[in-house]
Amino acid sequence: MEAKPGKFLDEKGKTLISFYREPQLNYDWDKAWQVTEGLILLMRDEVYEKGVDFMIIAISESHQVHPDLEYREKFKNNHNLSDLYYPDPRIEEFGKQENIPVYILARP
């Protein structure tokens, strides 16, 4: 699978910072999470109907795993972020609630 360079960029080419934060209710990112979680459940149900295991494997985003700790800290500070890993615990909690194994690859 090829990486999509513009995946986390806005129309001006700037990083979408909202990716790293809990979404506000009824805003685009909140709706995107709802759609994503709904699609995951649909996939899970279709896979389970075939008697096969289903799991979520969450890959990293470049700022999360940049090899330079100073770069990561500067990125967090420049954007007033407390954490670069918001999506990971959210998807882990979702997996627990829905009995789906979750593997996070961004952490050491």
Secondary structure, 3 states (H helix, E strand, C coil): CCCCCCCCECCCCCECHHHHCCCCCCCHHHHHHHHHHHHHHHHHHHHHHCCCCCCEEECCCCCCCCCCHHHHHHHHHHCCCCCCCCHHHHHHHHHHHCCCCEEECCCC
